[in-house]
Amino acid sequence: YPAIDGARSWGQEWEQWITLSISQDGKQVATGSMGGLIVVWDFATGKELHRLLEPSPPLMCVTFSPDSKTLLSGSTKGKLYLWDVASGKLRTSWIAHAAPIRVIAFLPDGKRILSGGYDNTVKAWDLDTQKELYKCEGHSVWVHGLAVAKNGEWFLSGAEDVRKWDAKTGKLLMNFGVPNMYRINGLSLSPDDSQGAS
């Protein structure tokens, strides 16, 4: 695909991409569609590397692991899927929520996963065993945002408010209250983690 003014276009016009993630090493990008199709692309050339089909679409979210070797995806059926990036093969899957999963994230150690869903909770999982480590409760609406501190000690979740949690125990550290009248659709942290935006 030709670049125009430094931009590059990937995929076909009939694909409705609703989520994307760039690998930590900057070499690959993954896009996900409502139909459950995940495509992994070479970031530099736009070449398609793998086509993955999530077994229980619609797909909601995708993200790469810190080492860029694993891809995590979440579906409206409440399931999480772990994919091997090099081979494009599905490693494992499990039911994580009793409602659609809206947001997912890896903790910096690459050994733990966070998932937030329409059941108003955030859950932490062991990557190797898929065992639930803890569940964060308190939001009154769907969890639509997750942002993890770079030191891996805490993370933020966003729904009707923004909450700060201990990443090791799941204990609530702070409730920032309701920043505005609208439901939060995303969260981001500054490079030094001193500020957040919702």
Phi, psi and omega in degrees: 000128183290144177274137178237118181054039177083000181261156178227140181248133180238151175085179181258157186294339181273354177278126178260090180285126182245353180206151176208159178212139175256132181297154182298330179277358177073013185263338184224156174227140178245134177240146181231142181247164179302328182283000179095004179278128173244128177241129175258127185242152169285122187293327184282322186253342185080008180286136178286127181259316181215149169242121181243139180243111178293127186294339183231069179291168006286147176280146180241326188201152175221151174201148177272152173286162180303328180271003176067012183264344183233142176243133179248137176226154180229146186238170177288348178273005178081015182256146172252143180233136176249125182243144173275120186292320183297318184261339184078011183267148177285125179275312180193168176209158178200157177280120185252328182223157177270013181210171179305144176266125185259324183221148179218157179199151170264143167281156187303333180287350179072004183255349182230148183237145172245142175222138178236140187220187181282003171268010175070018182238161168241133179238147176250141185229147171279126184298319185282322185257347185061023178278137177288128181268320176193167178230129179261119182240158178141333176292146181260353176223180183304143176274118184245357183215142174221138175217125186253132176295145184294336177276356176074010184273337181207168176211163177249146171234147182230134176216257171273347176214180178245131181234145179251131185235150172286123186287342180274320186250340185082009180286139178288126180259326183198145172243117183278359179077193182265110183287334179200183186278355185256155176290139182284131181250355180186159180225149176211145177250148175292162182305328180261009178064014182276342180223153177228154178232142178231000000 
